[in-house]
């Protein structure tokens, strides 16, 4: 189909334990664009720290999802092909519901034509300090496309005083794969002028072997991929009142196939239609196989440059955050079973068909903000302005090829579509709070934003899949979002809070089709939340709990008709839930982390297509998910110490679409176990790790393939990576 449109935080101070699991330290986050103790922030936040990322050698967002209550990552088969959901707010359109920041600036598009819902930024996590996960709408401080929440990658700053060198690597084996995987990494910090100027740099490479076989040609392990990431940062601080941070990040993902397996649809559900019941699907071959006439390929490159200046003005702190990003995404996939049936109708001979899409995005952002100079003052305020300009390209092609793979003259391409667009946004925002008697804080914020968009639809089809067009479209929109909160400190390390906040996803000009509205409007969301944060039992346990309700109105939908997709606004949904994160240290050496989330996310109105009815669960959202991560630390000999850690993660059943959709599939729940054994001293760390210890065949995502002539073909599903056993060694100086 031509798809138009289509934990407990870190930084424990005064502790020799560098693990992000440490309890009892001052835990600091930057969710409100200033440093605060976690307990003092009146909203739900989870943080996956550097130690958590290293514990099981996390390599993508799917590896960290279980560490964050309410976070769900649906993989498309490789890093960079993923849909992120927080608190049940699944993307039902082409735009993401979860925003992404790297340090002080956003990355990814807000335009409805950049397909941000399918291609979430997914950094190879090296040289990261932590990943902050802000839950609920973040429209006041972070702007558009964060109605479900925000992922914030926080990188390591250059150290002005200390030289550092880190080098490491690992080798790993994936069950069902004939090759070993491997990775290498190096990073360092160099003070050029001690106390004034320093540079930090890093590079990492990871090669992951495939485990999916192609029964069509007998090729083994077709879904291998590689990841590369490089970063350099320079910090100049000539005085206590001024600093300038310049940074550049480059990343590349290259895949020779997707980690997607095939399931056969038995009769009567194949030709007779009707919803496919759980358990009816039949795995192809050994269950880790597919059947492709043409290859599946994926390539993503990203360049991200930032300049951040911080100035102490005396009466206020000033921050200027500038960013430029350039990302290129190429996706190529076998669609012979979808479009191939059209070829003999037009030529009399059978043929092959592929669909490929090329996405380009250039984005510039600038933010200025002023805030209270004294972070301990009872009155805290922040005001700022934001500007972004995006230029994106979206080129889609459906091929017509003979059985040898050669283009069919006069018919190839079968269809083309180009959707170049621009997106400009201007915003002004502010937030203020006052704390009475050091125990009771009230505050709120507001943001005004305006976006202007232009696009052009350039399309043609030899088979009539899309109309022949070369027409422009445009839209403009003004949006106001706001937040209000109150916090009561019931003890020095415990607080209760309540928060109400709103957010929005920008609309935009619609594709040009008969009887389709020329513009799709923004959708809005309001979050109501109460929560508790506390260090208890003499600081031997930390607990965070939140209860929330999210009301989502004018939902943006992708609607399919006659082989093409367009956008529409329709109805509302509601998500209610409970989240819990706890870290318990029953003894000096033992700690136990617990994460759990219950989410009840449902439509409140019928969708225009009739595929979704009031009361239907939203797709990709488990009602219950949980993880338990015990860790035991013990001394070895000399300065060596060791730890053994485990993880049990449970993800409940989910639907691939709203349950009343004809092609909705109910994915079963799954449980997976991980294990890690580490030994380290001041210089060396050696680790044996196992991910998916029991080789669970749980599914991360799935979808029904349907022919352009109607009727079902099969189901493609992305499974958990099979059992992975690895050995990692790292050195630091």
N, C-alpha and C positions, 0 to 999 in steps of 0.2 A: 504494500500500500504506500502510495506517495504520502508522506506524513507532513503535510503542510502544518507548520507550527510544531506540529506534533512534537560519682566517686568522691571520692573525698579529695579536695584539692591539695596542691603541693606547697612547697616552700616552707618546710618545718624548720624554724630557726633554733639556734642554740641546741643543736642535737648532732651527735656524731653519726647518726643513722641517716644516710643519704637516700634511703628508700622513701618514695612518696607515700608509703603506707604508715609512716611514723605518726604517732598520736601524741598530742600534748604540746606541740609547738604552735607558734603563731602562723596560721595558714593564711596566705595572702593571695587575693585574686584582683583582676582589673576589669570586672564586668561592667562597672559604672564609669569606665574611662578614668579611673584613679585607683591607687592602691588602697585596698581595704582588707581587714580580716574577713574571712569567709562568713563568720558568725554575724558580722555587721551588715551584710548585704541582704536586703529584703527581697530576694528572689531565689529560685532554685538553680543551682549551678553544680555541675560535676566536672572534675578535672582528671584526665588521664595523664600522669606524669611520665618523665623520662624513664624512671625505673620500671613502671608498668609496661611501657612500650618495649623495653629490652627484655623483660622477664620471659616472654614467649616469642621474642623476635618478631614483633608485629610488623607487617609490611604493607598494610592497606587498611581502609576504614572497616572492612568486614572483620578484621582481627581485633578491633577495639570495641565493637558495638555492645558486647555483653558486659563491659565494664561501666556502662552508663544506663541507669534506669530510664526507660522510655525511648531509647534510641534504637531505631531499626534501619539496617542497611540492606537493600535488595541489590544484589550484584548482577551485572549483565555478563559476567564471565571473565572479566579482567579488571585490574585496578583502573580507575578512570571511567568505567562504565558502571555507574551505581546510582541508585535513587535513595536519598536519605529522608527519613521520617522521624519526627519528634512528637511525642505526646499524641499520636494517632492522626496527625494532620498530614495525610498522604497527598501527594501531588496527583490531582485528577486531570491536570492540564500539562502543558509543555514547560512551565516555569517551576523552579524549585520552591518549596515552602520553607527550606532551611538555608539561611545565608551562610557565607563563609568569609572569614577575615584571616589575613596573615598579619599579625601584630596590629598596626594602626589603620590598615586600609582593607577594603573589600576586594574580593577576587571572584570572577564569574559574572555572568550577565543577569540583568533584570529584564531584558527584552524577551517577549514571548516567542521570538523566532530563533533564539540561540540554543534552544532545547536543553536548558540548564537542569531540568528535572532528571534527565537520563545520564548526564555526564558531570557528576559532582566532582569538584576539585579533590584530589586524593593524593596527598603528598607522601613520598617515601620518607618515613619518620626518622630521619637522622639529623642531628644538630638542632633538635627541638627541645625546648624546656618543658613544654606541656601542651596539651590540647584542652582548652576550656570549652565546656558545652553549656550554653545558656538556654534555658528552657522557657517556652512560652514566647509570645511576640516581643520583638526587640525594636519596634518601629520608632520609638522616641529617640534613642541614642544611635541606633545602627541603620535605620532607614528601611528601604523597600526589600521585599522578598525574604523576610525573616519572620513570617507569621507563626511558624511552628517553633522557631528557635534559631540558634546561631552556633556554628562551630568556629572556634577561634584558635588558630595555630599560633603559639607563642614561641618564637625562636630564641636561641641563646644570644645574649649580647656579648660584644667584645669586652674582654677584661683589660682594664687600663694598667694593671699592676703585675699580672702573673702570666708567664709563658706556659703554654700547654700544648701537648701533642697526644693525639689519640689515634690508634690504628687497630683495625680488627677485621674479622671475617668469619664466615661460617659455611659449612657444607651440610646439605640435608637431603634426605631421601623421602619421596612421596610414594605411598603405596600405589600400585598399578602403573607406575612410571618406569621406563627403562633407563632413565638418565638421572644423574645426581644434579641437584641444584646447588648454587653457591652464591656468595656475596662477598664484597670487599668494601671497606670504608676507611676513610682517613679524615681527620680534622685537626685543626690547630688554632692557637691564639698567640699573637705576638704583640707585646707592647712596643711600639716604635719610639714614642716619647713617654717614658713612664709617668703615669698619672694624668696624661693629656691625650695621647693618640694611640690607638690600638687597632689591629685588624684580626678578624676571625674568618677562617675559610674551612670548607668541608667538601668532600666528594664521596658518593656512595653508588655502588652498582649491585644489582641483584638479578640473577638469572634463575627463573623458575621453570622446571621442566613440565611437560604436559602429562596428562593422565587419561585423556579421552581418545578413543580409537575411532577411525572412520571405516565403517563396514563397506562403504561403496568402493574403495580402492585398496583396502587393507592397510592403510598407513596408520602407524601407531603414534600415540602421544602428540596429537596435532595441536594442542592448545598451549604450547610453551610461550613464554613472554619474558621480556627484560624490562627493568626499571633503572633509570639513572637520575641522579639529583646532584646538583652542585650549588654551593652558596658561598658568597663572600660578603662580609660586612665590615665597615669602617666606622669607628666611633671617635669623634673629636670633641673633647671637653676642655676648652682653654681656661674656663673659670667655673666656679660653683654655680653660676647663674646662667650658663649657656652650654648646650650640647647639640651636636649634629650627628645623626646616624644615617649613613648611606649603605644600602644593601641591594644585592642582586641575587635572584634565585632562578635557576634553570632546571627543568625537569623533562624527562622523556619516558614514555611508555610505548613499547613496541610489542605487538602480539601477532603470532602466526596462526592463531585460532582462538576460539572462545572456550571457556570451561563449561560448555553447555552440552547436556546429554539429551537423548531422544526417548520419548515414550510413545507407544502405539495406542491408538484409541480403538477399542473393540466395538463391534456392532452391539446394539443398534445405535450407539452414540456417534459413530463415525458418519454414517449417511443419514440417519434418522433424526439427528439433532437431539435436543433435550440436554439438560444439565448433566455433566459428567459426575457421577457419584464418587466419593472418596474410595480409593482402593481399586477403581476400575481400570486405571492405566496399566499398561504392560511395558516394562522396561525393554529397550532394544538390546539384544545380545546380553552382555554381562552387566548391564545397567550403567556402564560408564562408556557408552558408545554413541555415535551419531551416524548420520547417513547423508553425506554432502557430495553433490556433483561439482561444486565450485568451492574454493576456500573461503573461510571467514578471516578477515584481517582487521586490525585496529592499530592506530598510531596517533599518539597525542604528544605535542610539544608545547611547553609553556615557558615564557620568560616573564619575570616579575621584578620590577625595579622600584625602589622606594627611597624617599628622602624625608627624614623626620627631624625637625628642629624643636627644641624645648628651651624656653626662655623664662627666667624668673624676673618678673617685672616689679616685684616688691608687693604691689597691691593684688597681684594675680599671677598665676602661671599661664603661659601661652604655649600652645602646641600647633605646629604646622605639619600636616601629614600629606605627602604627595606620593602618588603611585602611578605607574604605567605598566600594563600587562599586555602581552601578545600571546594568544594561544591558537593552536592549529590542531584540528581533530579530523581524522579520516577513518571512516568505518565502511567496510565492504563485507557483504554477506550473501550467501547463496539463497536465492529466492525462486529457484526453479519450480518448486511445488506451488508457489503462489502465482507467479506470472507466466510460468512455462506453458500452462494449458491454453493461453491465448495464442501462442506462436503457431501451432498447427491450424488454427482457425484462419490465420492470415496468410500462411505460406503453404499449408498442406503437409509440412514435415515437422517432426518434433524438434524441440530446441531447449536450450538452457537460458537461465535468466539470473541476474544478480541485481541487488540494490546497493548503491553506495552513496554516501553523503559526505560532503566536505564542509566543515564548519570553521570559520575564521572569526576571531574576536580581538579587537584592539580596544583597550579601555584605559581612560585617564581619570584619575580622581584627585580632588583637592579638598582638604578639610582644615579649617581654622577653628580653634576653640580657646576660650579663656575660662579659667576655673579658680576656685578659692586657693589662695597661696598657702594658708594654714590648714593642713588636713585634719587637725584636731579641733578646729573651731566648731562651735555648735551650729553655726549657719554655714551650709555648704551650697555652692552654686556653680553652675556651668552653663555657658552659652557658646554657640558655634554656628558655623555655616558650612555647607557641603555642596560640591559640584561634581558631576560625572558626565563624561561623554563616551558613548560606546559606538563603535562601528563594527557591524557583524555581517558575515556572509554565510549563506546557507544554500548549498548547491546539491541537488538530488538527481540521481540518474537511475533509471531502470533499463537494464541491457536486454538485448535480444541476440542470442548466440546459437550457432549450430552445435551439434553434438561433439564437435572437436574443440569447441570454445571460441571459434572465430566469429566476429561480428557478422550478422546477417545484413547484407546490403539492402538498403531501402527501408529497413525496419528498425535497425539499431541507431539510436537508442529508442526503446519502446516508449519511454516518457522521460521528460526532463522538467525540473522546476528549480528556479532560482529565487531566493527571497532575501536580497540585501536589505539591510535596515540600519537606522541610526536611532540612538536613544540618548536624550539629554535630560538631566535632572538637576534642579536647584532646590536647596533645602536650608531652612533655618531651624535651630532647635535650642532648647534650654531645659534645665532641670535644677530644682532647688529643694533643700530639706533643712529642717531645724530640729535639733535634739534638746529636749528639756531635761534638765537635771541629770544628764549623762545616761538616761535610761529609756526615754521615750522619744522616738524620732517620727516625724511626719514629713511627707514631701510629695513631689509630683513633677511631671515634665510634659512638654508639648513639642510637636514638630510639624511644621508646614513644609510641604514639598510639591513641586510642580514638575511633571515630565512632559516632554514633547518628543513625538516619535514620527519617523517617516520610513516607509518601506516601498518596495516595488515587487510585484509578482510577475515573474517571467516564466511562462510554462508552455509546454507543447507535448502532444502525445500522438503517435501514429495509431494507437489502439483506442483513443478516446478516453484514456484514464483520467486526464485532467484537461481543462479547457485551454485553448490557445490564447495566451494573454501576455501583455506587456503593459501593465497599468500600475500607477502609483496609489498609495494610500497613506493617510496620516491621522494622528490623533493627539490630543492634549488633555491633561487632567491635573486638577489640584486636589490634594489629599491632606487631611489633618489627622495625626495620631497623637495619643496622649497616654499618660500613665499616672497612677497615684498609689502611694504605699504608706504603711505605718509599721513601726517595729518597736517592740518592747523588750528590753534586756532584763530577763528574769534573774540573771546571775552574770558575773563577769564573763563567763564562757557559755552562755546560753541565751537564746532570744526566740521570741515568737514574732511572726510577721504576717501581714496581709498585703496583697497586691492586686491591683486591677490595671491591665495594660491592653493596648490595641496595636494592631499591625495591619499591613496591607501588601498585596502583590499588584504591581502595575498591570493595567490592561494594555490595549494597543489596537492598532488598525488590524482588521480581520482580512483573511484571504478573500479573493474576489470569486465568488460562486453565486449562482442564482439562489435567491431566497435566503441569503446569509446576511446577518446584520453587518454593516460596514465597520463597526468598532465593538470590541469586547471591553467591558468595564473592569475596574479593579475589584478584587474581592477583599473583604474585611474580616477581621477576627478580633474578638474580645476575650481576654483571659481573666478569670477570677481565681485567686489562689490564696491559700493560707498554709503556713509552714512552721516548722520547728527546727532549730539548729542548736546542738548542744554537745559540749564535752562533759561527760559524766563519769561517775565511779573513780574519782580522783584522777581524771584525765586518762583513764585506761580504756575509754570507749568514746567514740564520736558517732553521733547520729544526726541524720538529716531526713526529714519527712515532709511531704507536701501533698495537699489535696487540691485538685484543680477542676475547673470547668472551662471549656473553650467553646465559644459560640461563633460559628463560621457562616458568613452570609455572602450571597451573590457569588457562589463558588464558580471559579473558572474551570470549564470542562473542555476536553478535546472530544469532538463529535465526528464520527466517520459516516460518510455517505458516498456511495457510488465510487469507491476506490480513492477518495480524497478525504482529507481531514480539515476541520476548521474549528473555531473557538466559539464558545457561548457562555453566558452566565446563567446559572439556574440554582434556585433553592438554597437550602442551608443544611448545616450539619452541626452536631454537638459531640464533643469528646469530654468525658469525665474520667477521672482516674486518681490513683494513689501511687506515690513513689517513695521508696525507702532506700537509703544508703547508710550503711553502718560499718564501722571498723572497730573491732573489739580486740583488746590485748589481755587475755586472761592470765598470762604469765609473761615473764620478762622476755622469753624467746618466741612465744607463739602469738600470732595475730591472725584474725579471721575477718575477711571482708565479705559483706553481704550487700547485694544490689537486687532490688525487686521492683516491678512496676505492674500495676493493673490498669488497663485502659479500655474503656467502653466508648468506642467511636462509631457513631451511626449517622446516616442521612436523616434529616427531618422532613424532607420533601422529595417527591418523585423527580427524576431527571427527565429532560425533554425526550430523550430517545426511548424511555421506558425501561432501559437496562438497569436503572437503579430506582428502588422504591423506598418510601419512607420507612425507617426502621432497619434498613440494610446496614450491615457493618461496612465501614470503610475498608478499602483494600490495603493489603500489606501491613496490617496492624494486628499483632497477637494480643489477645485479651490479657494474657499473663506471660511475663518473662522474668527470669531470675538467674542470678549467678552467685556462687559461693567460692571464695578464694582464700583458703588457709595457707599460711606460710610459717615455717619453723626455722629459726636461726640458731646456729650453734658454732662454737669455736673448733678449729682444727689444730694445727701445730704452728708455733711461732706467731707471725702476724696474719696467718691465714684464717679466714672464717668462711662459713658455708651456710647455705639456706636450701631448703626444699619447699617447693610451692606447688599447689595444685589448683585447678579451676574446674568447677562443674557449671555448665551453662545450659539453661533450659529455655526454649522458645516455643510458645504455644502455637496452635494452628492459626493460619491466616488464609484469606482469600486473595486470589490474584486480581479480581475485579469485584465490583459489588455483587453480592450473592445472587441477585435476580438477573444478572447478565447471563446471556445464553452460554458464553464461553468462560464463565467463572470456574476456577478450580480451587478446591479447598486443600491447601498444603498441610500435611500432618505436622504435629509438633515433633520436636527432636531434642535430644540431650547429647551434649558432647563434653568430653573431659580433656584437660590439658595438664601437663606435668613439666616441672623445671627443677633441675638440680644445679646449683651454682657454687663455685668456690672462688674466693678472691682475696687479694691483699691490696696494698697501696698502689701497686703497679699493674697487676695481672688479674684478669677474670676469665675463668673457664666455665662453660655451661653446656649441659646436655638438656635438650628440651624436646617435648613431644606435644604436638597439637593434634586434636581429634584422636585421642589414645585408642578408643574402641572402634575407630574407623566408621563412625556414624555416616549414614547416607542421607541425612537431612537435606532438605531443599531450601535454597535461599530465595529463589524466584522461579516463575514458570509462566508460559503463555501458550495459547492455542494458535497454531498456524492454520490459516484458512485460505482457500483458493480465491483468486480474483473472479472466478465464475461461480463462487458460492460453494459451501461445503467445507468440511474440516479435513485437514491432512494428518496432523499429529500434534504432540506437545513437546516443546523445547523447555528444558528445566536446567537451572544452574545448581549443582549440589555443593555441599561443603567440600573443601579441599580434603582429599583422603588423608589418612593418618600420615603425619609428617614427623620424622625423627631427625634432629639436627645436633651438630656440635659447633659451638661458637667460642672463639677466643678473642679477647680484646686486651690491648696494652695502652696504658696512659702514663704520661710523664708531665 
